[in-house]
């Protein structure tokens, strides 16, 4: 199976992870402005959360979602256009098939959720975000973490790397950002990921197990990490300000 097929299946397996996506959104929402751009929207899963949780509650806000891969864009457009036609007609929700590149458009918030690991020249993308943001604007990046967890699955879906916290923070600084938030997330997920994907060499996600983990373990993990921030985790969130 080619990488694009495995990536699509992986995105679909993660589509219904309500607790995990809400956790990410709650962590990053305080950093939103009014003109948002999501880079690498995939099949529209996180964009859907952004619309229902932010766009619909803030009438002065707008969101543009970029997705360069044709078949992913088609899935995303079908999903979002069906549910939010009025937002698209009003121009508050813009779906763009193409790469995120420097242009005359400016945003105050640029969001990348599980995207940067797919980009070979990650620093170049951060510099593009810097150029596209207003002064004082915010870049939000959520990525797979810990190089020791790089697995057959990562390779199969086109991940060039997993990130360590100091390295990603340095990348932000090189691109001209001040780091205002940096944290590992989902320490509890490290062990099952290591067992299934690193030791056992799985190249796919089991939707049933993913949904079980989301329902049974993510709320507990989130509660614990809200009290005791972890020193490591399966994922990494970094927020920078221009």
Secondary structure, 3 states (H helix, E strand, C coil): CCHHHHHHHHHHHCCCCHHHHHHHHHHHHHHCCCEEEEECCCCCHHHHHHHHHCHHHCCCCEEEEECCCHHHHHHHHHHHHHHCHHHHHHCCEEEECCCCCCCCCCEEEEEEECCHHHCCCHHHHHHHHHHHEEEEEEEEEEEEECHHHCCHHHHHCCCCCCECHHHHHHHHHHCCCEEEEEEEECCCHHHHHHHHHHHCCCCCCCHHHHHHHHHHHHHHHHHHHHHCCCCCCCEEEEEEEC
